Amino acid sequence: MTRTDDAPTVRHLRQVLLWPVRLMRPDQRGPDTAPPWQVLQAMGEDASPWREVVDEYGGGGGRFQERHYNEFVSFLPYVQRFLYGEGRTGARAEHGADSPMRVFRRSDIAALRVVARAGAAPVTLQVAHIDLYFFYDVDVVILNVEVGADNLTLAQVHDQLYRFGRAYPGGWKPDGAALHSMHSVEWLDAQGAVLAASDAQQREVFLAHVSEHRAPRVASHWDYVMQPLVSDHSGASGQLRYRQIEYHRMPMMAYLAVDGPERLSRAEFVRLGLVTGPGGAEGDLPFAEQHLDGFEQRYCYDRFWAPGGAAPYTRYLCSGHALVVVGDARSEFFRCPLRGVLAQFRHQHFLLFVIAHFQKAALLMFSAQLVEALQHLDIRDVQSVKGFKRSIRAAFERFLRFTHRYWFHQISDQAQVRALWALCAQHLDTDALYHEVRDRIADMNDYLETDSLRRQANTVMRLTVVTLFGLIGSVTTGFLGMNLLDEAGAPWWRKLAMFAAVGVFFTLLTFYTLVKSQRLSDFIDALSDRRQTWRGKLAALGRVWRAGAD
């Protein structure tokens, strides 16, 4: 274990987890289908512990404070519209303005009690809040859990960051202990009673679930938090169902107020930034030196890593999966929850982390929907083909709306926020993922357009054939109907012979015209060309019957 005799104490820890999951669409979803947050609202207090968070930007009751203002102005206008909705002026002031992002919170869980390993002392953390983030027109919901504790050892913090926040165990040791997971996790209410506990040690339950459903089973304590949302692969009934969309290890943010952060070794910063858990002897790196070459340049934002300033020795570490800030617990500004680094961590930096992982989750959701549309396609079934076309066109339309509403390359002009956003986007590689999904959707949409043009061309060809042979009959009957030949009193066999003769003549004339159609088309082009002289136009007419004119 890491040495603890002279290791700095973590005076305050904040850990924020984000778990993006995909909401499953009902089989029959029309324009009148209620959005998921309305379904959640309609369940009532007995069926759901979630309540929508009151808009703090409404301006009433003194809810809007300076920290809200500082958060708001940190972002560019188009990001402000995404996070906070449109302003309320004129008629909008009467009816309000909905934000594309809706937040629900449950308040029944007050604390978290964890045991890192068998026989270890339990650690209790306070739950700051547990929220669900819904997004308009995108089938993604993000679970947000924020917990905090004071006066922890660095080894305890490493275990907390590394082991907590896994949707299910990644495996088991020979003795049956869950790999990389907490030995025990319990959600507590305000009186300390246990509301739900983890079942990560029950190996056979998880093995049986994967064997039956070909999908992992969500651990019981996370299943409890998500209710009444239920896993789509579980046997539970529920109107709102979700599926895992990313790796089972949840994206995480952490704030560490440390006694003397300058005393932390490079190995400790590597373990914090890459969230690898506690190590062995002091100074041991979790990976090979060559693998960690350039770690500070790739993962660290060290603008404030200096002995001076309002928050001395403050370092930000970002790996995409994790965003960690470490600073001096003795700095009042670093610990200030209203204007300092703690306030920025919980608001501006939290929102940029939410946006980055929402974008990635939405792109993965679009990719999954394309795969499912292909899986359900049966080219021998007309209804299946029609359903495939509807699915692809709907995905294309939703992707366009996502691009114009939620896709940002920059979210702020403030240097710190811009730099942290660049680190997140770079490590998550969302630009490459966006172009990959866009190209796949465009390819499928182009295929549908090409198929539609092919079908139209076939239809035109059939109509042309019908018109061509109908023309023969129309011209034949039209010629005989002009009464140029008075055969009204002639015998029927003579009328029939006359009709056949005229029909054969016009049939031959029609086919001869088809044979000469290319040359006749060239003659018509020459006739309509004002630059051509009459000699040239007559020459074009002569080429219609000239041998070898093609």
C-alpha positions in Angstrom: 0.0 0.0 0.0 1.0 3.6 -0.4 2.9 5.1 2.5 0.7 7.1 4.8 3.1 8.4 7.4 4.0 11.6 5.6 1.4 11.5 2.8 -0.8 14.6 2.6 -4.2 14.4 4.1 -7.2 15.1 1.8 -9.1 17.6 3.8 -12.1 17.6 1.5 -13.1 15.3 -1.4 -15.9 15.8 -3.9 -16.6 13.0 -6.4 -19.0 13.5 -9.2 -20.2 10.5 -11.3 -21.9 10.7 -14.7 -23.6 7.6 -16.2 -25.0 8.2 -19.7 -27.5 5.5 -20.7 -29.7 5.1 -23.8 -33.4 5.4 -23.4 -35.2 2.8 -25.4 -38.0 4.0 -27.7 -41.4 2.4 -27.5 -42.3 0.1 -30.5 -45.0 2.5 -31.6 -43.8 6.0 -31.1 -45.8 8.8 -32.9 -45.7 12.6 -32.9 -48.0 12.6 -29.9 -45.8 10.3 -27.7 -44.9 12.1 -24.5 -41.2 12.8 -23.8 -39.6 10.7 -21.1 -39.6 13.5 -18.5 -43.3 13.9 -18.8 -43.7 10.1 -18.4 -41.6 10.4 -15.2 -43.7 13.3 -13.9 -46.9 11.5 -14.5 -46.0 8.6 -12.3 -46.7 10.4 -9.1 -45.0 10.5 -5.7 -45.8 6.9 -4.8 -44.2 5.4 -8.0 -41.3 7.7 -8.5 -38.9 9.6 -6.1 -37.8 12.0 -8.8 -38.9 15.6 -8.8 -38.0 18.2 -11.4 -35.5 20.8 -10.3 -36.9 24.3 -10.0 -35.4 26.7 -12.6 -33.0 28.8 -10.6 -32.8 31.3 -13.5 -36.5 32.3 -13.1 -35.5 35.3 -11.0 -38.0 34.7 -8.3 -37.5 34.2 -4.6 -33.9 35.2 -4.6 -32.9 31.9 -6.1 -30.7 33.5 -8.7 -27.3 34.2 -7.1 -23.9 35.5 -8.1 -22.6 31.9 -8.6 -25.4 31.4 -11.2 -24.3 34.5 -13.0 -20.6 33.5 -13.0 -21.6 30.1 -14.4 -23.9 31.6 -17.1 -21.3 34.1 -18.5 -18.7 31.4 -18.7 -20.3 30.0 -21.9 -20.8 31.3 -25.4 -24.4 32.3 -26.4 -25.3 29.2 -28.3 -24.2 27.0 -25.3 -26.2 29.3 -23.0 -29.3 28.5 -25.1 -28.7 24.8 -24.7 -28.1 24.9 -21.0 -30.6 27.5 -19.9 -33.1 27.9 -22.7 -34.3 31.1 -24.3 -34.9 34.4 -22.4 -38.4 35.3 -21.3 -39.7 38.4 -22.9 -43.0 39.5 -24.2 -45.4 36.6 -24.8 -42.6 34.2 -23.6 -42.6 35.7 -20.2 -46.2 34.7 -19.8 -45.8 31.1 -20.9 -42.1 30.5 -19.9 -39.4 29.1 -22.0 -38.3 25.4 -21.9 -34.6 24.5 -21.9 -33.5 21.6 -24.1 -32.2 20.0 -20.9 -34.5 18.9 -18.0 -33.2 18.0 -14.6 -34.9 15.7 -12.0 -33.6 15.1 -8.5 -34.3 12.5 -5.8 -33.8 13.5 -2.1 -34.4 10.2 -0.3 -30.7 9.2 -0.3 -28.6 11.1 2.2 -25.4 9.2 2.5 -23.2 6.5 1.0 -21.3 3.9 3.0 -18.5 2.0 1.3 -16.0 -0.7 2.2 -13.1 -0.9 -0.3 -11.9 -4.4 0.6 -12.9 -7.2 2.9 -12.0 -6.3 6.4 -11.3 -2.6 5.7 -13.0 0.1 7.8 -16.2 1.5 6.3 -16.1 5.1 4.9 -19.2 7.2 4.9 -19.7 10.0 2.4 -22.4 12.6 2.2 -24.6 12.7 -0.9 -24.8 16.2 -2.2 -27.4 15.3 -4.8 -28.5 12.6 -7.3 -29.9 13.9 -10.5 -31.2 12.7 -13.9 -30.5 14.8 -17.0 -32.9 14.5 -19.9 -32.3 16.1 -23.3 -34.9 17.2 -25.8 -35.1 15.1 -29.0 -32.2 12.8 -27.9 -32.8 9.4 -26.4 -30.1 9.8 -23.8 -30.4 10.3 -20.0 -27.4 11.0 -17.7 -27.4 10.0 -14.1 -25.4 12.4 -11.9 -24.3 11.5 -8.4 -22.2 13.8 -6.3 -20.7 12.7 -2.9 -18.3 14.3 -0.5 -16.2 13.5 2.6 -13.6 15.2 4.8 -10.2 14.1 6.2 -9.5 11.0 4.2 -6.1 9.5 3.6 -4.7 9.6 0.0 -5.1 5.8 -0.2 -8.7 6.0 0.7 -9.3 8.6 -1.9 -7.5 6.4 -4.6 -9.8 3.5 -3.6 -12.9 5.7 -3.7 -12.1 7.1 -7.2 -11.1 3.8 -8.6 -13.6 1.4 -7.2 -16.8 3.4 -6.8 -18.7 4.2 -10.0 -18.8 0.8 -11.8 -22.2 -0.3 -13.1 -21.3 -3.9 -12.5 -18.1 -5.9 -11.6 -15.6 -6.5 -14.3 -14.8 -10.0 -13.0 -14.0 -11.9 -9.8 -10.9 -13.1 -8.0 -10.3 -16.8 -7.3 -11.7 -16.2 -3.8 -14.9 -14.7 -5.2 -14.2 -11.1 -4.5 -15.3 -8.7 -7.2 -12.5 -7.2 -9.3 -11.8 -3.5 -9.1 -15.1 -2.9 -7.3 -16.0 -1.9 -3.8 -16.5 -4.8 -1.4 -19.6 -3.2 -0.1 -21.8 -0.2 -1.2 -24.8 0.9 0.8 -27.2 3.8 0.2 -28.4 5.4 3.5 -31.4 7.6 4.3 -31.2 10.6 6.6 -31.6 8.4 9.7 -28.8 6.0 8.6 -31.1 3.2 7.5 -29.9 1.1 4.6 -32.0 1.7 1.4 -30.1 -0.5 -0.9 -26.8 -2.5 -1.0 -24.5 -3.8 -3.7 -24.5 -7.4 -4.8 -21.2 -7.4 -6.8 -20.0 -10.4 -4.8 -22.8 -12.6 -6.1 -21.0 -14.0 -9.1 -23.5 -16.6 -10.2 -26.3 -14.0 -10.5 -24.3 -11.9 -13.0 -23.1 -15.0 -14.9 -26.6 -16.3 -15.3 -27.9 -12.9 -16.5 -25.3 -12.6 -19.2 -25.9 -16.2 -20.3 -29.6 -15.6 -20.7 -29.8 -12.1 -22.0 -26.4 -11.6 -23.7 -26.2 -8.3 -21.8 -24.6 -7.4 -18.4 -26.6 -7.1 -15.3 -26.7 -3.7 -13.5 -25.6 -4.0 -9.9 -28.4 -3.8 -7.4 -27.4 -0.4 -5.8 -27.3 1.3 -9.2 -30.5 -0.4 -10.2 -32.1 1.1 -7.0 -30.9 4.6 -7.8 -32.3 4.5 -11.4 -35.8 3.3 -10.4 -38.5 3.6 -11.8 -36.2 3.5 -14.9 -35.4 -0.1 -15.4 -32.7 -2.0 -17.4 -34.1 -3.1 -20.8 -32.6 -6.5 -20.4 -34.0 -7.1 -16.9 -37.3 -8.9 -16.2 -38.7 -5.8 -14.4 -41.6 -3.9 -16.0 -41.4 -0.2 -16.5 -42.4 2.5 -18.9 -38.9 4.0 -19.1 -36.3 1.5 -20.0 -32.6 2.0 -20.6 -29.5 0.3 -22.0 -25.8 0.7 -21.3 -24.2 2.8 -24.0 -20.6 3.1 -22.8 -18.0 1.3 -20.8 -19.4 0.2 -17.4 -16.9 2.5 -15.6 -18.7 5.8 -15.2 -17.1 9.1 -16.2 -15.9 10.9 -13.1 -14.9 14.2 -11.7 -13.0 14.7 -8.4 -12.0 17.7 -6.3 -9.2 17.2 -3.7 -8.3 19.9 -1.2 -4.9 18.5 0.1 -2.5 19.6 2.8 0.6 20.6 0.7 -0.3 19.4 -2.8 3.3 20.3 -3.9 4.4 17.2 -1.8 2.6 14.8 -4.0 4.9 12.7 -6.2 4.6 12.4 -10.0 3.3 8.8 -9.4 0.5 10.1 -7.2 -0.6 12.6 -9.9 -0.4 9.9 -12.6 -2.7 7.6 -10.4 -5.1 10.5 -9.8 -5.2 11.7 -13.4 -5.6 8.2 -14.9 -7.6 6.9 -11.9 -5.6 3.7 -11.4 -6.1 3.2 -7.7 -3.5 3.1 -4.9 -0.1 1.7 -5.7 2.7 -0.1 -3.9 5.8 1.6 -2.7 6.0 5.4 -2.8 7.0 6.6 -6.3 6.0 3.5 -8.1 4.4 4.4 -11.4 1.3 2.4 -12.4 2.5 1.9 -16.0 5.9 1.8 -17.8 7.9 5.0 -18.0 7.8 5.1 -21.8 4.0 4.8 -21.7 3.8 7.8 -19.4 6.2 9.9 -21.4 4.7 13.4 -21.9 2.1 12.8 -19.2 2.1 16.4 -18.0 1.7 17.8 -21.6 -1.1 15.4 -22.5 -3.2 15.3 -19.3 -2.3 18.3 -17.1 -3.4 21.9 -17.1 -0.8 23.6 -15.0 -1.6 27.3 -15.5 -2.0 27.7 -11.7 0.7 25.1 -10.6 2.8 27.8 -8.9 3.5 28.9 -5.3 1.7 32.2 -5.8 -1.7 33.4 -6.7 -5.2 33.1 -5.1 -5.1 29.3 -5.3 -1.4 28.2 -5.2 -0.4 24.7 -6.5 -3.7 24.0 -8.2 -3.4 21.4 -10.9 -6.1 20.1 -13.3 -5.8 16.6 -14.7 -8.1 15.4 -17.6 -8.1 12.0 -19.3 -11.5 12.3 -20.9 -12.9 9.7 -18.6 -11.9 11.7 -15.6 -11.5 15.4 -14.7 -9.6 15.9 -11.4 -8.5 19.1 -9.7 -6.0 19.1 -6.9 -5.2 22.1 -4.8 -4.1 23.5 -1.4 -6.6 23.0 1.4 -5.1 26.0 3.1 -6.2 28.3 0.3 -9.5 30.1 1.1 -10.1 30.7 -2.6 -9.6 27.1 -3.5 -12.2 25.9 -1.0 -14.7 28.7 -1.5 -18.0 27.2 -2.6 -19.4 30.5 -3.9 -16.6 32.2 -6.0 -13.6 29.9 -5.7 -12.3 26.8 -7.3 -14.8 24.6 -5.6 -17.6 26.7 -7.1 -16.1 26.5 -10.5 -15.6 22.7 -10.2 -19.3 22.1 -9.2 -20.7 24.4 -11.9 -18.7 25.6 -14.9 -16.4 22.6 -15.1 -19.2 20.2 -14.3 -21.3 21.5 -17.2 -18.4 21.3 -19.7 -17.9 17.7 -18.6 -21.6 17.0 -19.0 -21.7 18.5 -22.5 -18.6 16.5 -23.6 -20.0 13.2 -22.4 -23.5 13.9 -23.6 -22.2 14.5 -27.1 -20.3 11.2 -27.0 -23.2 9.3 -25.7 -25.6 10.8 -28.3 -23.2 9.8 -31.1 -23.0 6.3 -29.8 -26.8 6.2 -29.5 -27.1 7.2 -33.2 -24.6 4.5 -34.2 -26.5 1.8 -32.2 -29.8 2.9 -33.8 -28.3 2.4 -37.3 -27.1 -1.1 -36.3 -30.5 -2.0 -35.0 -32.2 -0.7 -38.2 -30.0 -3.0 -40.3 -30.6 -6.0 -38.0 -34.4 -5.6 -38.4 -34.2 -5.3 -42.2 -35.5 -8.3 -44.2 -35.3 -7.4 -47.9 -37.9 -10.1 -48.7 -40.5 -8.4 -46.5 -42.0 -5.3 -48.0 -43.1 -4.0 -44.6 -39.6 -4.5 -43.2 -38.1 -2.5 -46.1 -40.5 0.3 -45.5 -39.8 0.3 -41.8 -36.0 0.4 -42.5 -36.5 3.4 -44.8 -38.5 5.2 -42.1 -35.9 4.4 -39.5 -33.0 5.7 -41.5 -34.8 8.9 -42.6 -35.8 9.6 -39.0 -32.3 9.0 -37.8 -31.0 11.4 -40.5 -33.5 14.1 -39.4 -32.6 13.6 -35.7 -28.9 13.8 -36.5 -29.4 17.1 -38.3 -31.3 18.5 -35.3 -28.6 17.2 -33.0 -25.9 18.9 -35.1 -27.5 22.3 -35.1 -28.7 22.2 -31.5 -26.1 20.3 -29.5 -22.8 20.0 -31.4 -20.2 22.5 -30.4 -16.5 22.8 -31.2 -16.0 25.6 -28.7 -18.1 26.3 -25.6 -16.3 29.3 -24.0 -13.8 32.0 -24.6 -12.6 31.9 -21.1 -9.1 30.6 -21.2 -9.5 28.0 -18.4 -12.8 26.6 -19.6 -11.6 26.6 -23.2 -8.5 24.6 -22.3 -10.3 22.0 -20.2 -12.9 21.6 -22.9 -10.1 21.0 -25.4 -8.6 18.4 -23.2 -11.9 16.6 -22.8 -12.8 16.6 -26.5 -9.3 15.5 -27.4 -9.2 12.5 -25.1 -12.8 11.5 -25.9 -12.1 11.9 -29.6 -15.6 13.1 -30.2 -14.7 14.9 -33.5 -13.6 11.6 -35.1 -16.7 9.8 -33.7 -19.0 12.6 -35.1 -17.5 12.3 -38.6 -17.8 8.5 -38.5 -21.4 8.6 -37.5 -22.2 11.4 -39.9 -20.7 9.5 -42.8 -22.5 6.3 -41.9 -25.9 8.1 -41.7 -25.1 10.0 -45.0 -24.2 6.7 -46.7 -27.4 5.1 -45.7 -29.4 8.1 -46.7 -27.6 8.3 -50.1 -28.4 4.6 -50.6 -32.1 5.3 -50.0 -32.0 8.3 -52.3 -30.3 6.3 -55.0 -32.8 3.5 -54.6 -35.7 6.0 -54.8 -34.3 7.4 -58.1 -33.8 3.9 -59.4 -37.4 3.1 -58.7 -38.6 6.3 -60.3 -36.5 5.6 -63.4 -38.1 2.1 -63.6 -41.5 3.6 -63.3 -40.8 6.2 -66.0 -39.5 3.4 -68.3 -42.7 1.4 -67.8 -44.9 4.4 -68.5 -42.8 5.2 -71.6 -43.4 1.6 -72.9 -47.1 1.8 -72.2 -47.3 5.3 -73.9 -45.3 4.1 -76.9 -47.6 1.1 -77.6 -50.7 3.1 -76.8 -49.6 5.7 -79.3 -49.9 3.2 -82.1 -53.5 2.5 -81.3 -54.3 6.1 -80.7 -52.9 7.2 -84.1 -54.5 4.3 -85.9 -58.0 5.0 -84.5 -57.5 8.7 -85.0 -56.6 8.3 -88.7 -59.6 6.1 -89.3 -61.8 8.4 -87.3 -61.1 11.4 -89.7 -63.5 9.8 -92.2 -61.0 10.3 -95.1 -62.2 6.9 -96.3 -65.9 6.3 -96.5 -66.1 2.7 -95.4 -69.0 3.0 -93.0 -71.1 0.6 -95.1 -68.4 -1.8 -96.0 -68.4 -5.4 -94.8 -66.8 -6.2 -91.4 -63.9 -8.1 -93.0 -63.0 -5.1 -95.1 -63.1 -2.8 -92.1 -60.9 -5.2 -90.2 -58.4 -5.4 -93.1 -58.4 -1.7 -93.4 -57.7 -1.3 -89.6 -55.0 -3.9 -89.8 -53.3 -2.2 -92.7 -53.4 1.2 -91.1 -52.2 -0.3 -87.8 -49.2 -2.1 -89.4 -48.3 1.1 -91.2 -48.2 3.2 -88.1 -46.5 0.5 -86.1 -43.7 0.4 -88.7 -43.6 4.2 -88.7 -43.3 4.3 -84.9 -40.5 1.8 -84.7 -38.7 3.6 -87.6 -39.0 6.8 -85.6 -37.5 5.0 -82.6 -34.6 3.8 -84.7 -34.0 7.4 -85.9 -34.7 8.9 -82.5 -31.1 9.8 -81.7 -30.6 11.6 -85.0 -34.0 13.3 -84.8 -33.0 14.5 -81.3 -29.9 16.0 -82.8 -31.9 17.7 -85.5 -34.3 19.2 -82.9 -31.3 20.5 -80.9 -29.9 22.1 -84.0 -33.3 23.5 -85.0 -33.6 25.2 -81.5 -30.0 26.5 -81.6 -30.1 30.2 -82.6 -26.4 30.1 -83.4 -27.0 27.5 -86.2 -27.7 28.9 -89.7 -30.5 27.5 -91.8 -27.9 25.7 -93.9 -26.7 24.0 -90.8 -30.2 23.1 -89.6 -31.0 21.6 -93.0 -27.7 19.6 -92.9 -28.8 18.2 -89.5 -32.1 17.1 -91.1 -30.2 15.4 -93.9 -28.0 13.5 -91.4 -31.2 11.8 -90.1 -31.2 9.6 -93.2 -27.6 9.6 -94.1 -25.8 6.3 -93.6 -23.0 6.4 -91.1 -24.1 9.8 -89.6 -23.7 8.4 -86.1 
